[in-house]
Amino acid sequence: MCVAQVALLFDDEAMWREAIAAPTACGGRWPRGITSDYLWWEQSLGYNNYVVWRCFPLFSTAGVYGHAAELDQEMGVAENLMLSLVYLRFPNGLVPNPADSSGCPRAEP
């Protein structure tokens, strides 16, 4: 997405509302895709990181355009997705491998 498209999204209130209210937006998809333990429903720890990585540009750009407060809940969920690996780690720092993670990932606080 180019800068002009991003500016158009944030400058057009109706388009912004549609983008954040869509069923495929973070707020619509995450309640169905993330467990109460902040794991993606497939228990893919790698996907937890991927989701956060892909949403970061939206969150930071929304902040620049003054819309961060409207994504406050989604940013909190993203924070918990990142922290879930720290909470789930074994005492030696290794992370469990519940689904498709490869090797023995390590979570450092």
Jmol script that loads the backbone (N, CA, C; Angstrom):
load data "model"
ATOM      1  N   MET A   1       0.850  -1.160   0.000  1.00  0.00           N
ATOM      2  CA  MET A   1       0.000   0.000   0.000  1.00  0.00           C
ATOM      3  C   MET A   1       0.902   1.231   0.000  1.00  0.00           C
ATOM      4  N   CYS A   2       0.643   2.161  -0.908  1.00  0.00           N
ATOM      5  CA  CYS A   2       1.478   3.354  -0.990  1.00  0.00           C
ATOM      6  C   CYS A   2       0.995   4.412   0.000  1.00  0.00           C
ATOM      7  N   VAL A   3       1.814   5.429   0.193  1.00  0.00           N
ATOM      8  CA  VAL A   3       1.510   6.490   1.157  1.00  0.00           C
ATOM      9  C   VAL A   3       0.190   7.176   0.818  1.00  0.00           C
ATOM     10  N   ALA A   4      -0.064   7.404  -0.465  1.00  0.00           N
ATOM     11  CA  ALA A   4      -1.308   8.072  -0.860  1.00  0.00           C
ATOM     12  C   ALA A   4      -2.525   7.235  -0.476  1.00  0.00           C
ATOM     13  N   GLN A   5      -2.445   5.903  -0.636  1.00  0.00           N
ATOM     14  CA  GLN A   5      -3.567   5.041  -0.254  1.00  0.00           C
ATOM     15  C   GLN A   5      -3.783   5.066   1.254  1.00  0.00           C
ATOM     16  N   VAL A   6      -2.697   5.048   2.016  1.00  0.00           N
ATOM     17  CA  VAL A   6      -2.815   5.098   3.476  1.00  0.00           C
ATOM     18  C   VAL A   6      -3.450   6.411   3.897  1.00  0.00           C
ATOM     19  N   ALA A   7      -2.990   7.519   3.327  1.00  0.00           N
ATOM     20  CA  ALA A   7      -3.558   8.824   3.663  1.00  0.00           C
ATOM     21  C   ALA A   7      -5.045   8.864   3.321  1.00  0.00           C
ATOM     22  N   LEU A   8      -5.413   8.295   2.183  1.00  0.00           N
ATOM     23  CA  LEU A   8      -6.821   8.263   1.784  1.00  0.00           C
ATOM     24  C   LEU A   8      -7.652   7.506   2.808  1.00  0.00           C
ATOM     25  N   LEU A   9      -7.155   6.357   3.264  1.00  0.00           N
ATOM     26  CA  LEU A   9      -7.886   5.570   4.255  1.00  0.00           C
ATOM     27  C   LEU A   9      -8.123   6.363   5.528  1.00  0.00           C
ATOM     28  N   PHE A  10      -7.100   6.996   6.052  1.00  0.00           N
ATOM     29  CA  PHE A  10      -7.237   7.692   7.325  1.00  0.00           C
ATOM     30  C   PHE A  10      -7.933   9.039   7.192  1.00  0.00           C
ATOM     31  N   ASP A  11      -7.946   9.620   6.008  1.00  0.00           N
ATOM     32  CA  ASP A  11      -8.625  10.904   5.811  1.00  0.00           C
ATOM     33  C   ASP A  11     -10.098  10.736   5.451  1.00  0.00           C
ATOM     34  N   ASP A  12     -10.510   9.538   5.089  1.00  0.00           N
ATOM     35  CA  ASP A  12     -11.905   9.272   4.726  1.00  0.00           C
ATOM     36  C   ASP A  12     -12.559   8.518   5.881  1.00  0.00           C
ATOM     37  N   GLU A  13     -13.347   9.216   6.662  1.00  0.00           N
ATOM     38  CA  GLU A  13     -13.932   8.640   7.879  1.00  0.00           C
ATOM     39  C   GLU A  13     -14.786   7.408   7.583  1.00  0.00           C
ATOM     40  N   ALA A  14     -15.588   7.445   6.533  1.00  0.00           N
ATOM     41  CA  ALA A  14     -16.443   6.297   6.198  1.00  0.00           C
ATOM     42  C   ALA A  14     -15.588   5.084   5.815  1.00  0.00           C
ATOM     43  N   MET A  15     -14.520   5.322   5.053  1.00  0.00           N
ATOM     44  CA  MET A  15     -13.658   4.217   4.650  1.00  0.00           C
ATOM     45  C   MET A  15     -12.932   3.637   5.879  1.00  0.00           C
ATOM     46  N   TRP A  16     -12.479   4.502   6.772  1.00  0.00           N
ATOM     47  CA  TRP A  16     -11.802   4.048   7.994  1.00  0.00           C
ATOM     48  C   TRP A  16     -12.752   3.196   8.841  1.00  0.00           C
ATOM     49  N   ARG A  17     -13.969   3.671   9.035  1.00  0.00           N
ATOM     50  CA  ARG A  17     -14.955   2.914   9.828  1.00  0.00           C
ATOM     51  C   ARG A  17     -15.216   1.547   9.204  1.00  0.00           C
ATOM     52  N   GLU A  18     -15.365   1.499   7.900  1.00  0.00           N
ATOM     53  CA  GLU A  18     -15.599   0.230   7.212  1.00  0.00           C
ATOM     54  C   GLU A  18     -14.397  -0.705   7.372  1.00  0.00           C
ATOM     55  N   ALA A  19     -13.198  -0.150   7.286  1.00  0.00           N
ATOM     56  CA  ALA A  19     -11.986  -0.967   7.391  1.00  0.00           C
ATOM     57  C   ALA A  19     -11.841  -1.596   8.769  1.00  0.00           C
ATOM     58  N   ILE A  20     -12.153  -0.863   9.825  1.00  0.00           N
ATOM     59  CA  ILE A  20     -11.963  -1.433  11.162  1.00  0.00           C
ATOM     60  C   ILE A  20     -13.169  -2.239  11.633  1.00  0.00           C
ATOM     61  N   ALA A  21     -14.316  -2.071  10.987  1.00  0.00           N
ATOM     62  CA  ALA A  21     -15.516  -2.807  11.400  1.00  0.00           C
ATOM     63  C   ALA A  21     -15.757  -4.060  10.559  1.00  0.00           C
ATOM     64  N   ALA A  22     -14.993  -4.235   9.512  1.00  0.00           N
ATOM     65  CA  ALA A  22     -15.196  -5.391   8.621  1.00  0.00           C
ATOM     66  C   ALA A  22     -14.979  -6.701   9.377  1.00  0.00           C
ATOM     67  N   PRO A  23     -15.718  -7.756   9.031  1.00  0.00           N
ATOM     68  CA  PRO A  23     -15.539  -9.050   9.701  1.00  0.00           C
ATOM     69  C   PRO A  23     -14.136  -9.618   9.565  1.00  0.00           C
ATOM     70  N   THR A  24     -13.403  -9.200   8.531  1.00  0.00           N
ATOM     71  CA  THR A  24     -12.041  -9.687   8.349  1.00  0.00           C
ATOM     72  C   THR A  24     -11.000  -8.794   9.021  1.00  0.00           C
ATOM     73  N   ALA A  25     -11.433  -7.697   9.624  1.00  0.00           N
ATOM     74  CA  ALA A  25     -10.502  -6.814  10.346  1.00  0.00           C
ATOM     75  C   ALA A  25     -10.091  -7.469  11.661  1.00  0.00           C
ATOM     76  N   CYS A  26      -9.056  -6.937  12.275  1.00  0.00           N
ATOM     77  CA  CYS A  26      -8.557  -7.508  13.542  1.00  0.00           C
ATOM     78  C   CYS A  26      -9.679  -7.704  14.553  1.00  0.00           C
ATOM     79  N   GLY A  27     -10.463  -6.684  14.783  1.00  0.00           N
ATOM     80  CA  GLY A  27     -11.522  -6.764  15.793  1.00  0.00           C
ATOM     81  C   GLY A  27     -12.599  -7.777  15.476  1.00  0.00           C
ATOM     82  N   GLY A  28     -12.813  -8.070  14.195  1.00  0.00           N
ATOM     83  CA  GLY A  28     -13.815  -9.048  13.812  1.00  0.00           C
ATOM     84  C   GLY A  28     -13.282 -10.473  13.792  1.00  0.00           C
ATOM     85  N   ARG A  29     -12.041 -10.623  13.406  1.00  0.00           N
ATOM     86  CA  ARG A  29     -11.447 -11.951  13.253  1.00  0.00           C
ATOM     87  C   ARG A  29     -10.844 -12.472  14.555  1.00  0.00           C
ATOM     88  N   TRP A  30     -10.242 -11.607  15.327  1.00  0.00           N
ATOM     89  CA  TRP A  30      -9.508 -12.059  16.506  1.00  0.00           C
ATOM     90  C   TRP A  30     -10.358 -12.745  17.561  1.00  0.00           C
ATOM     91  N   PRO A  31     -11.570 -12.277  17.854  1.00  0.00           N
ATOM     92  CA  PRO A  31     -12.368 -13.002  18.860  1.00  0.00           C
ATOM     93  C   PRO A  31     -12.645 -14.457  18.467  1.00  0.00           C
ATOM     94  N   ARG A  32     -12.673 -14.743  17.170  1.00  0.00           N
ATOM     95  CA  ARG A  32     -12.900 -16.119  16.704  1.00  0.00           C
ATOM     96  C   ARG A  32     -11.596 -16.886  16.535  1.00  0.00           C
ATOM     97  N   GLY A  33     -10.455 -16.194  16.467  1.00  0.00           N
ATOM     98  CA  GLY A  33      -9.214 -16.864  16.149  1.00  0.00           C
ATOM     99  C   GLY A  33      -8.217 -16.983  17.284  1.00  0.00           C
ATOM    100  N   ILE A  34      -8.457 -16.281  18.380  1.00  0.00           N
ATOM    101  CA  ILE A  34      -7.491 -16.270  19.476  1.00  0.00           C
ATOM    102  C   ILE A  34      -8.158 -16.814  20.733  1.00  0.00           C
ATOM    103  N   THR A  35      -7.480 -17.742  21.390  1.00  0.00           N
ATOM    104  CA  THR A  35      -8.026 -18.342  22.606  1.00  0.00           C
ATOM    105  C   THR A  35      -7.866 -17.393  23.795  1.00  0.00           C
ATOM    106  N   SER A  36      -8.468 -17.748  24.908  1.00  0.00           N
ATOM    107  CA  SER A  36      -8.353 -16.925  26.114  1.00  0.00           C
ATOM    108  C   SER A  36      -6.935 -16.936  26.676  1.00  0.00           C
ATOM    109  N   ASP A  37      -6.105 -17.876  26.222  1.00  0.00           N
ATOM    110  CA  ASP A  37      -4.690 -17.924  26.622  1.00  0.00           C
ATOM    111  C   ASP A  37      -3.806 -17.134  25.662  1.00  0.00           C
ATOM    112  N   TYR A  38      -4.413 -16.429  24.745  1.00  0.00           N
ATOM    113  CA  TYR A  38      -3.713 -15.645  23.730  1.00  0.00           C
ATOM    114  C   TYR A  38      -2.820 -16.502  22.851  1.00  0.00           C
ATOM    115  N   LEU A  39      -3.407 -17.578  22.374  1.00  0.00           N
ATOM    116  CA  LEU A  39      -2.801 -18.412  21.352  1.00  0.00           C
ATOM    117  C   LEU A  39      -3.733 -18.400  20.151  1.00  0.00           C
ATOM    118  N   TRP A  40      -3.152 -18.408  18.968  1.00  0.00           N
ATOM    119  CA  TRP A  40      -3.987 -18.562  17.786  1.00  0.00           C
ATOM    120  C   TRP A  40      -4.657 -19.923  17.895  1.00  0.00           C
ATOM    121  N   TRP A  41      -5.887 -20.060  17.466  1.00  0.00           N
ATOM    122  CA  TRP A  41      -6.689 -21.264  17.713  1.00  0.00           C
ATOM    123  C   TRP A  41      -6.004 -22.541  17.247  1.00  0.00           C
ATOM    124  N   GLU A  42      -5.101 -22.440  16.255  1.00  0.00           N
ATOM    125  CA  GLU A  42      -4.377 -23.634  15.790  1.00  0.00           C
ATOM    126  C   GLU A  42      -3.207 -23.968  16.702  1.00  0.00           C
ATOM    127  N   GLN A  43      -2.945 -23.119  17.663  1.00  0.00           N
ATOM    128  CA  GLN A  43      -1.821 -23.243  18.596  1.00  0.00           C
ATOM    129  C   GLN A  43      -0.486 -23.124  17.881  1.00  0.00           C
ATOM    130  N   SER A  44      -0.447 -22.342  16.846  1.00  0.00           N
ATOM    131  CA  SER A  44       0.794 -22.090  16.127  1.00  0.00           C
ATOM    132  C   SER A  44       1.480 -20.887  16.755  1.00  0.00           C
ATOM    133  N   LEU A  45       2.546 -21.144  17.496  1.00  0.00           N
ATOM    134  CA  LEU A  45       3.248 -20.053  18.151  1.00  0.00           C
ATOM    135  C   LEU A  45       3.915 -19.135  17.134  1.00  0.00           C
ATOM    136  N   GLY A  46       4.330 -19.681  16.018  1.00  0.00           N
ATOM    137  CA  GLY A  46       4.889 -18.854  14.959  1.00  0.00           C
ATOM    138  C   GLY A  46       3.848 -17.909  14.383  1.00  0.00           C
ATOM    139  N   TYR A  47       2.603 -18.357  14.311  1.00  0.00           N
ATOM    140  CA  TYR A  47       1.551 -17.500  13.769  1.00  0.00           C
ATOM    141  C   TYR A  47       1.233 -16.367  14.725  1.00  0.00           C
ATOM    142  N   ASN A  48       1.364 -16.595  16.033  1.00  0.00           N
ATOM    143  CA  ASN A  48       1.212 -15.493  16.990  1.00  0.00           C
ATOM    144  C   ASN A  48       2.138 -14.345  16.586  1.00  0.00           C
ATOM    145  N   ASN A  49       3.397 -14.670  16.355  1.00  0.00           N
ATOM    146  CA  ASN A  49       4.368 -13.650  15.986  1.00  0.00           C
ATOM    147  C   ASN A  49       4.037 -13.027  14.638  1.00  0.00           C
ATOM    148  N   TYR A  50       3.604 -13.849  13.693  1.00  0.00           N
ATOM    149  CA  TYR A  50       3.272 -13.354  12.359  1.00  0.00           C
ATOM    150  C   TYR A  50       2.123 -12.347  12.420  1.00  0.00           C
ATOM    151  N   VAL A  51       1.096 -12.648  13.181  1.00  0.00           N
ATOM    152  CA  VAL A  51      -0.063 -11.754  13.289  1.00  0.00           C
ATOM    153  C   VAL A  51       0.369 -10.393  13.832  1.00  0.00           C
ATOM    154  N   VAL A  52       1.175 -10.410  14.870  1.00  0.00           N
ATOM    155  CA  VAL A  52       1.636  -9.154  15.458  1.00  0.00           C
ATOM    156  C   VAL A  52       2.493  -8.385  14.452  1.00  0.00           C
ATOM    157  N   TRP A  53       3.397  -9.085  13.784  1.00  0.00           N
ATOM    158  CA  TRP A  53       4.285  -8.460  12.813  1.00  0.00           C
ATOM    159  C   TRP A  53       3.491  -7.799  11.690  1.00  0.00           C
ATOM    160  N   ARG A  54       2.422  -8.461  11.224  1.00  0.00           N
ATOM    161  CA  ARG A  54       1.622  -7.918  10.124  1.00  0.00           C
ATOM    162  C   ARG A  54       0.724  -6.776  10.571  1.00  0.00           C
ATOM    163  N   CYS A  55       0.347  -6.714  11.846  1.00  0.00           N
ATOM    164  CA  CYS A  55      -0.530  -5.645  12.327  1.00  0.00           C
ATOM    165  C   CYS A  55       0.227  -4.409  12.785  1.00  0.00           C
ATOM    166  N   PHE A  56       1.516  -4.553  13.050  1.00  0.00           N
ATOM    167  CA  PHE A  56       2.291  -3.423  13.550  1.00  0.00           C
ATOM    168  C   PHE A  56       2.213  -2.190  12.646  1.00  0.00           C
ATOM    169  N   PRO A  57       2.342  -2.317  11.303  1.00  0.00           N
ATOM    170  CA  PRO A  57       2.223  -1.113  10.461  1.00  0.00           C
ATOM    171  C   PRO A  57       0.867  -0.419  10.607  1.00  0.00           C
ATOM    172  N   LEU A  58      -0.204  -1.192  10.739  1.00  0.00           N
ATOM    173  CA  LEU A  58      -1.522  -0.587  10.935  1.00  0.00           C
ATOM    174  C   LEU A  58      -1.553   0.201  12.238  1.00  0.00           C
ATOM    175  N   PHE A  59      -1.062  -0.408  13.304  1.00  0.00           N
ATOM    176  CA  PHE A  59      -1.099   0.258  14.608  1.00  0.00           C
ATOM    177  C   PHE A  59      -0.260   1.537  14.605  1.00  0.00           C
ATOM    178  N   SER A  60       0.938   1.463  14.060  1.00  0.00           N
ATOM    179  CA  SER A  60       1.807   2.642  14.083  1.00  0.00           C
ATOM    180  C   SER A  60       1.266   3.743  13.174  1.00  0.00           C
ATOM    181  N   THR A  61       0.744   3.379  12.010  1.00  0.00           N
ATOM    182  CA  THR A  61       0.182   4.384  11.106  1.00  0.00           C
ATOM    183  C   THR A  61      -1.088   4.987  11.695  1.00  0.00           C
ATOM    184  N   ALA A  62      -1.903   4.168  12.339  1.00  0.00           N
ATOM    185  CA  ALA A  62      -3.107   4.700  12.995  1.00  0.00           C
ATOM    186  C   ALA A  62      -2.713   5.717  14.060  1.00  0.00           C
ATOM    187  N   GLY A  63      -1.625   5.455  14.767  1.00  0.00           N
ATOM    188  CA  GLY A  63      -1.151   6.414  15.761  1.00  0.00           C
ATOM    189  C   GLY A  63      -0.725   7.726  15.143  1.00  0.00           C
ATOM    190  N   VAL A  64      -0.029   7.667  14.017  1.00  0.00           N
ATOM    191  CA  VAL A  64       0.420   8.879  13.333  1.00  0.00           C
ATOM    192  C   VAL A  64      -0.781   9.717  12.893  1.00  0.00           C
ATOM    193  N   TYR A  65      -1.848   9.055  12.461  1.00  0.00           N
ATOM    194  CA  TYR A  65      -3.035   9.763  11.973  1.00  0.00           C
ATOM    195  C   TYR A  65      -4.077  10.019  13.071  1.00  0.00           C
ATOM    196  N   GLY A  66      -3.728   9.737  14.330  1.00  0.00           N
ATOM    197  CA  GLY A  66      -4.623  10.054  15.439  1.00  0.00           C
ATOM    198  C   GLY A  66      -5.744   9.060  15.682  1.00  0.00           C
ATOM    199  N   HIS A  67      -5.611   7.830  15.201  1.00  0.00           N
ATOM    200  CA  HIS A  67      -6.650   6.821  15.368  1.00  0.00           C
ATOM    201  C   HIS A  67      -6.240   5.676  16.302  1.00  0.00           C
ATOM    202  N   ALA A  68      -5.146   5.831  17.019  1.00  0.00           N
ATOM    203  CA  ALA A  68      -4.648   4.737  17.860  1.00  0.00           C
ATOM    204  C   ALA A  68      -5.657   4.327  18.927  1.00  0.00           C
ATOM    205  N   ALA A  69      -6.346   5.271  19.512  1.00  0.00           N
ATOM    206  CA  ALA A  69      -7.301   4.947  20.580  1.00  0.00           C
ATOM    207  C   ALA A  69      -8.405   4.023  20.086  1.00  0.00           C
ATOM    208  N   GLU A  70      -8.732   4.109  18.805  1.00  0.00           N
ATOM    209  CA  GLU A  70      -9.785   3.267  18.248  1.00  0.00           C
ATOM    210  C   GLU A  70      -9.334   1.814  18.082  1.00  0.00           C
ATOM    211  N   LEU A  71      -8.039   1.587  18.137  1.00  0.00           N
ATOM    212  CA  LEU A  71      -7.495   0.229  18.027  1.00  0.00           C
ATOM    213  C   LEU A  71      -6.859  -0.220  19.332  1.00  0.00           C
ATOM    214  N   ASP A  72      -7.218   0.449  20.414  1.00  0.00           N
ATOM    215  CA  ASP A  72      -6.619   0.144  21.718  1.00  0.00           C
ATOM    216  C   ASP A  72      -6.815  -1.320  22.119  1.00  0.00           C
ATOM    217  N   GLN A  73      -8.007  -1.846  21.945  1.00  0.00           N
ATOM    218  CA  GLN A  73      -8.274  -3.238  22.311  1.00  0.00           C
ATOM    219  C   GLN A  73      -7.447  -4.191  21.457  1.00  0.00           C
ATOM    220  N   GLU A  74      -7.377  -3.941  20.159  1.00  0.00           N
ATOM    221  CA  GLU A  74      -6.605  -4.797  19.263  1.00  0.00           C
ATOM    222  C   GLU A  74      -5.115  -4.742  19.599  1.00  0.00           C
ATOM    223  N   MET A  75      -4.619  -3.552  19.969  1.00  0.00           N
ATOM    224  CA  MET A  75      -3.211  -3.443  20.339  1.00  0.00           C
ATOM    225  C   MET A  75      -2.930  -4.203  21.636  1.00  0.00           C
ATOM    226  N   GLY A  76      -3.882  -4.217  22.559  1.00  0.00           N
ATOM    227  CA  GLY A  76      -3.730  -5.002  23.786  1.00  0.00           C
ATOM    228  C   GLY A  76      -3.689  -6.493  23.497  1.00  0.00           C
ATOM    229  N   VAL A  77      -4.518  -6.940  22.582  1.00  0.00           N
ATOM    230  CA  VAL A  77      -4.507  -8.353  22.190  1.00  0.00           C
ATOM    231  C   VAL A  77      -3.172  -8.695  21.539  1.00  0.00           C
ATOM    232  N   ALA A  78      -2.688  -7.826  20.666  1.00  0.00           N
ATOM    233  CA  ALA A  78      -1.399  -8.068  20.012  1.00  0.00           C
ATOM    234  C   ALA A  78      -0.271  -8.144  21.042  1.00  0.00           C
ATOM    235  N   GLU A  79      -0.329  -7.287  22.038  1.00  0.00           N
ATOM    236  CA  GLU A  79       0.680  -7.336  23.104  1.00  0.00           C
ATOM    237  C   GLU A  79       0.635  -8.679  23.831  1.00  0.00           C
ATOM    238  N   ASN A  80      -0.554  -9.161  24.128  1.00  0.00           N
ATOM    239  CA  ASN A  80      -0.684 -10.451  24.805  1.00  0.00           C
ATOM    240  C   ASN A  80      -0.262 -11.613  23.904  1.00  0.00           C
ATOM    241  N   LEU A  81      -0.487 -11.500  22.601  1.00  0.00           N
ATOM    242  CA  LEU A  81       0.010 -12.527  21.676  1.00  0.00           C
ATOM    243  C   LEU A  81       1.532 -12.606  21.749  1.00  0.00           C
ATOM    244  N   MET A  82       2.183 -11.441  21.814  1.00  0.00           N
ATOM    245  CA  MET A  82       3.647 -11.431  21.917  1.00  0.00           C
ATOM    246  C   MET A  82       4.107 -12.018  23.244  1.00  0.00           C
ATOM    247  N   LEU A  83       3.406 -11.675  24.321  1.00  0.00           N
ATOM    248  CA  LEU A  83       3.820 -12.114  25.650  1.00  0.00           C
ATOM    249  C   LEU A  83       3.479 -13.573  25.932  1.00  0.00           C
ATOM    250  N   SER A  84       2.595 -14.169  25.157  1.00  0.00           N
ATOM    251  CA  SER A  84       2.182 -15.546  25.437  1.00  0.00           C
ATOM    252  C   SER A  84       3.366 -16.509  25.419  1.00  0.00           C
ATOM    253  N   LEU A  85       4.352 -16.255  24.566  1.00  0.00           N
ATOM    254  CA  LEU A  85       5.528 -17.122  24.529  1.00  0.00           C
ATOM    255  C   LEU A  85       6.336 -17.024  25.823  1.00  0.00           C
ATOM    256  N   VAL A  86       6.399 -15.838  26.377  1.00  0.00           N
ATOM    257  CA  VAL A  86       7.123 -15.656  27.638  1.00  0.00           C
ATOM    258  C   VAL A  86       6.379 -16.367  28.767  1.00  0.00           C
ATOM    259  N   TYR A  87       5.050 -16.270  28.754  1.00  0.00           N
ATOM    260  CA  TYR A  87       4.254 -16.911  29.803  1.00  0.00           C
ATOM    261  C   TYR A  87       4.279 -18.430  29.699  1.00  0.00           C
ATOM    262  N   LEU A  88       4.390 -18.956  28.496  1.00  0.00           N
ATOM    263  CA  LEU A  88       4.333 -20.404  28.283  1.00  0.00           C
ATOM    264  C   LEU A  88       5.678 -21.106  28.381  1.00  0.00           C
ATOM    265  N   ARG A  89       6.737 -20.362  28.473  1.00  0.00           N
ATOM    266  CA  ARG A  89       8.061 -20.993  28.428  1.00  0.00           C
ATOM    267  C   ARG A  89       8.317 -21.857  29.656  1.00  0.00           C
ATOM    268  N   PHE A  90       9.169 -22.826  29.463  1.00  0.00           N
ATOM    269  CA  PHE A  90       9.617 -23.673  30.563  1.00  0.00           C
ATOM    270  C   PHE A  90      10.674 -22.900  31.363  1.00  0.00           C
ATOM    271  N   PRO A  91      11.005 -23.353  32.563  1.00  0.00           N
ATOM    272  CA  PRO A  91      12.002 -22.628  33.371  1.00  0.00           C
ATOM    273  C   PRO A  91      13.345 -22.408  32.665  1.00  0.00           C
ATOM    274  N   ASN A  92      13.698 -23.286  31.739  1.00  0.00           N
ATOM    275  CA  ASN A  92      14.970 -23.116  31.035  1.00  0.00           C
ATOM    276  C   ASN A  92      14.851 -22.201  29.813  1.00  0.00           C
ATOM    277  N   GLY A  93      13.684 -21.607  29.586  1.00  0.00           N
ATOM    278  CA  GLY A  93      13.479 -20.673  28.486  1.00  0.00           C
ATOM    279  C   GLY A  93      12.960 -21.284  27.211  1.00  0.00           C
ATOM    280  N   LEU A  94      12.943 -22.623  27.114  1.00  0.00           N
ATOM    281  CA  LEU A  94      12.406 -23.259  25.913  1.00  0.00           C
ATOM    282  C   LEU A  94      10.891 -23.116  25.872  1.00  0.00           C
ATOM    283  N   VAL A  95      10.378 -22.992  24.660  1.00  0.00           N
ATOM    284  CA  VAL A  95       8.939 -22.823  24.446  1.00  0.00           C
ATOM    285  C   VAL A  95       8.357 -24.158  24.004  1.00  0.00           C
ATOM    286  N   PRO A  96       7.180 -24.542  24.501  1.00  0.00           N
ATOM    287  CA  PRO A  96       6.560 -25.786  24.034  1.00  0.00           C
ATOM    288  C   PRO A  96       6.271 -25.714  22.536  1.00  0.00           C
ATOM    289  N   ASN A  97       6.093 -26.844  21.939  1.00  0.00           N
ATOM    290  CA  ASN A  97       5.866 -26.936  20.505  1.00  0.00           C
ATOM    291  C   ASN A  97       4.502 -27.585  20.264  1.00  0.00           C
ATOM    292  N   PRO A  98       3.392 -26.842  20.522  1.00  0.00           N
ATOM    293  CA  PRO A  98       2.071 -27.475  20.447  1.00  0.00           C
ATOM    294  C   PRO A  98       1.572 -27.776  19.041  1.00  0.00           C
ATOM    295  N   ALA A  99       2.052 -27.087  18.031  1.00  0.00           N
ATOM    296  CA  ALA A  99       1.493 -27.312  16.698  1.00  0.00           C
ATOM    297  C   ALA A  99       2.599 -27.382  15.659  1.00  0.00           C
ATOM    298  N   ASP A 100       2.755 -26.344  14.878  1.00  0.00           N
ATOM    299  CA  ASP A 100       3.662 -26.431  13.741  1.00  0.00           C
ATOM    300  C   ASP A 100       4.980 -25.704  13.933  1.00  0.00           C
ATOM    301  N   SER A 101       5.324 -25.364  15.137  1.00  0.00           N
ATOM    302  CA  SER A 101       6.618 -24.720  15.356  1.00  0.00           C
ATOM    303  C   SER A 101       7.725 -25.723  15.082  1.00  0.00           C
ATOM    304  N   SER A 102       8.825 -25.236  14.596  1.00  0.00           N
ATOM    305  CA  SER A 102       9.929 -26.147  14.317  1.00  0.00           C
ATOM    306  C   SER A 102      11.039 -25.947  15.339  1.00  0.00           C
ATOM    307  N   GLY A 103      11.734 -27.002  15.636  1.00  0.00           N
ATOM    308  CA  GLY A 103      12.828 -26.938  16.582  1.00  0.00           C
ATOM    309  C   GLY A 103      12.352 -26.679  17.994  1.00  0.00           C
ATOM    310  N   CYS A 104      13.232 -26.126  18.780  1.00  0.00           N
ATOM    311  CA  CYS A 104      12.925 -25.775  20.166  1.00  0.00           C
ATOM    312  C   CYS A 104      13.128 -24.277  20.348  1.00  0.00           C
ATOM    313  N   PRO A 105      12.115 -23.493  20.038  1.00  0.00           N
ATOM    314  CA  PRO A 105      12.282 -22.042  20.172  1.00  0.00           C
ATOM    315  C   PRO A 105      12.520 -21.646  21.623  1.00  0.00           C
ATOM    316  N   ARG A 106      13.184 -20.545  21.807  1.00  0.00           N
ATOM    317  CA  ARG A 106      13.505 -20.050  23.135  1.00  0.00           C
ATOM    318  C   ARG A 106      12.850 -18.688  23.312  1.00  0.00           C
ATOM    319  N   ALA A 107      12.214 -18.483  24.451  1.00  0.00           N
ATOM    320  CA  ALA A 107      11.601 -17.195  24.793  1.00  0.00           C
ATOM    321  C   ALA A 107      12.407 -16.569  25.906  1.00  0.00           C
ATOM    322  N   GLU A 108      12.851 -15.368  25.672  1.00  0.00           N
ATOM    323  CA  GLU A 108      13.609 -14.660  26.699  1.00  0.00           C
ATOM    324  C   GLU A 108      12.759 -13.498  27.195  1.00  0.00           C
ATOM    325  N   PRO A 109      12.680 -13.323  28.500  1.00  0.00           N
ATOM    326  CA  PRO A 109      11.871 -12.204  29.034  1.00  0.00           C
ATOM    327  C   PRO A 109      12.507 -10.865  28.748  1.00  0.00           C
TER     328      PRO A 109
END
end "model"
wireframe off; spacefill off
backbone 0.3
color backbone group
